[in-house]
Amino acid sequence: MSEADKTVSGWDPNVVAALSYLLGWVSGLLFLALEPHNRFVRFHAMQSVLVFGPACVAFFICLSIPLVGWLAAIVIFYGSAILWLLLMFKAYQGQKFKLPIAGEMAEGRI
């Protein structure tokens, strides 16, 4: 393992990248702060913040709108859950799985 592949915690980068999705944007922010050098981990942490932060805001906004908003909140919730599982799985496999908009933004900010 090269110096660039190491993480501050000493864990494998794929494990830390997967953990950056564990609590959505919260764990993404945590690993952005704790992992200053590993670009793979930082990419996944930033993508977690950029995907699940707005999803969380949209979910709570939709909950405040009766009927149509509640239905949209259900779609956001289950869509986010599926995306969460997919992103954690891909990160654990060591893949840099970029989502169309958030992935490009994350790559530009790490």
Secondary structure as the mmCIF struct_conf table of DSSP 4:
data_model
#
loop_
_struct_conf.conf_type_id
_struct_conf.id
_struct_conf.beg_label_comp_id
_struct_conf.beg_label_asym_id
_struct_conf.beg_label_seq_id
_struct_conf.end_label_comp_id
_struct_conf.end_label_asym_id
_struct_conf.end_label_seq_id
HELX_RH_3T_P HELX_RH_3T_P1 GLU A 3 ASP A 5
TURN_TY1_P TURN_TY1_P1 VAL A 8 SER A 9
BEND BEND1 GLY A 10 TRP A 11
HELX_RH_AL_P HELX_RH_AL_P1 PRO A 13 LEU A 19
TURN_TY1_P TURN_TY1_P2 SER A 20 GLY A 24
HELX_RH_AL_P HELX_RH_AL_P2 TRP A 25 LEU A 34
BEND BEND2 PRO A 36 HIS A 37
HELX_RH_AL_P HELX_RH_AL_P3 ARG A 39 LEU A 63
TURN_TY1_P TURN_TY1_P3 SER A 64 SER A 64
BEND BEND3 ILE A 65 ILE A 65
TURN_TY1_P TURN_TY1_P4 PRO A 66 LEU A 67
HELX_RH_AL_P HELX_RH_AL_P4 VAL A 68 TYR A 92
TURN_TY1_P TURN_TY1_P5 GLN A 93 GLY A 94
TURN_TY1_P TURN_TY1_P6 PRO A 100 ILE A 101
HELX_RH_AL_P HELX_RH_AL_P5 ALA A 102 ARG A 109
#
